[in-house]
């Protein structure tokens, strides 16, 4: 991936950061809600973990991308 493409990707990730924080928080709430069926709790926990992993991957790309 060339630098321009990596920078564009990171800009896109940055633009979704706030909505993703909301997704992580709400999915975490559902995952910890004992009134929810176990399948919903697990799916919500998986969703929160997946979105968090997206940002870990983006952080790796950011650190691996040469700065100009």
C-alpha positions in Angstrom: 0.0 0.0 0.0 1.6 3.3 -1.0 1.6 6.2 1.4 -1.2 8.2 -0.2 -3.5 5.2 0.0 -2.5 4.5 3.6 -3.2 8.2 4.5 -6.6 8.0 2.7 -7.4 4.9 4.6 -6.5 6.4 8.0 -8.6 9.5 7.1 -11.6 7.3 6.6 -11.0 5.4 9.8 -10.7 8.8 11.6 -14.0 9.9 10.1 -15.8 7.0 11.6 -14.1 7.1 15.1 -16.9 8.8 17.0 -19.8 6.7 15.6 -17.7 3.6 16.3 -17.1 4.6 19.9 -20.9 4.8 20.2 -21.2 1.3 18.7 -18.6 -0.1 21.1 -20.3 1.5 24.1 -23.9 0.4 23.1 -22.7 -3.1 22.1 -20.9 -3.3 25.5 -24.1 -2.3 27.2 -26.1 -5.0 25.4 -23.4 -7.6 26.1 -23.6 -6.9 29.8 -27.4 -6.8 30.0 -28.6 -10.0 31.7 -32.1 -9.3 30.4 -30.9 -9.9 26.8 -30.8 -13.4 25.3 -27.4 -15.0 25.5 -27.1 -15.0 21.7 -27.6 -11.2 21.7 -25.1 -10.7 24.5 -22.5 -12.8 22.7 -23.1 -11.1 19.3 -22.9 -7.7 20.9 -19.6 -8.6 22.7 -18.3 -9.9 19.4 -19.3 -6.7 17.6 -17.7 -4.5 20.2 -14.5 -6.6 20.0 -14.5 -6.5 16.2 -14.9 -2.7 16.0 -12.1 -2.3 18.6 -9.9 -4.6 16.5 -10.5 -2.3 13.5 -8.9 0.6 15.5 -6.0 -1.6 16.6 -5.3 -2.5 13.0 -5.6 1.2 12.0 -3.2 2.1 14.8 -0.7 -0.5 13.4 -1.1 1.0 9.9 -0.6 4.5 11.3 2.6 3.5 13.0 3.9 1.6 10.0 3.3 4.4 7.6 6.3 6.7 6.9 5.7 10.3 7.9 6.5 13.0 5.4 
